């Protein structure tokens, strides 16, 4: 699968694998006891998700759990497909659980994306994501709320970043060195005007002000690596990335 790149950061006996594709990213947390997925791409990425596990020396039978930064189809879809064949628990921020279960659906659709149709990249991007299952409305009905953000499978720590969706969560891994930022703070997008640290276009965000406030709070973290939901991995001072994202 050529559209699959994996970058690994090791922390002693644990590894954080950043899996990037041309449309969306996910993360694999790995140690001697198994793996924890953080997000899983579109439904059409289920095969790529399995391939990413194979490339890091794991297998779907070793998945102990999956964590959702949020329940948009491009982050939940691949996990939902894997759950048809493999058994593992799925967790999300308490405020995101009903979204993941599809009690409601809170994501961009044709009417909200239409104002961006003038951008040359939009039509091609829409074609790609529709083939990946962007119109799939299935959720994960038994998604569970994580109660203690510091006792999650794989040992990440949840960081509330509500705004992109009402229950969006980031996660800290590698003793805080790595921030898995989901879609609160990204480094690019197939239809972004330019690359670099940024917040996603307003049409993709439930509460723009809340998302910007959540991103501003990330500047207080000590992380030096950011693994975003879209775009390449960032290495450097997180306060710099936050400033760049909020001043674009």
C-alpha positions, 0 to 999 in steps of 0.5 A, a space after each residue: 500500500 504506497 499511501 502509507 508511511 509510518 514514523 516511530 518514536 521509541 520510549 524505552 520498551 514502548 513505541 508510538 507509531 505515527 501512521 500517515 496517509 494522503 487523507 488522514 492519520 492514526 497512531 499505534 501505541 505499542 508495548 510488550 503487552 499489545 497495541 492500542 489504536 488512536 483513531 483508524 481512518 475512513 471505513 476504506 482504510 480498514 485494510 491499511 489499518 491492518 497493514 500498519 499493524 503488520 508493518 510494526 510487527 503486530 496483528 489485530 489479535 493484539 489490539 487491546 483497545 482503541 481510543 477516539 480523538 473524535 467520532 468523525 467518519 475519517 477517524 472512526 470508520 476504519 475501527 468500526 470496520 475492524 470491529 466486525 471481525 475482531 473484539 476490542 473495546 473502544 473508548 472516547 471522551 464522555 462528551 463524545 460517546 453519544 456521537 460515536 454511537 451515532 445518537 447524532 451526527 456532527 460533521 460536515 456535509 455537502 451543504 457546509 462544504 459547498 462554500 469551499 467548492 471554488 478551491 481547485 483541490 476540493 472536487 478531487 478530495 471529495 472524490 477520494 474520500 467518497 471512495 473511502 467511505 465518507 458517506 458511511 454513517 455507521 458508528 460504534 454502538 458500544 463505545 465506552 466513556 473513559 472515566 479516568 483520563 490517566 488510566 487508559 489502555 496503552 498508558 496515554 493521558 487524555 487532554 480535553 480539547 473540546 471544540 472540533 467536536 463537542 467531545 474531542 480529546 487529544 492524548 499525551 504519549 511517551 511521558 508527555 513528549 508526544 501530543 496526539 492532537 487529532 483534529 484540534 491542531 493539524 499541520 495540513 489538509 488536502 484542501 487547506 490553502 497552505 501547509 503548516 500548523 493550523 486549525 481546520 477550516 471553520 466548516 469542519 468545526 462544531 465550535 470554533 471559539 472552543 476549539 481555539 481556546 483548547 488549542 491555546 491551552 496546549 501551549 502549556 504542555 511540554 510536548 516536543 512532537 505533535 502527531 496530528 489527525 491531518 498533515 505531517 508530524 511536527 517536531 519542535 516547541 509546541 507553543 510555537 505550533 500553537 501560536 502559528 495555528 492561532 495566527 493564520 
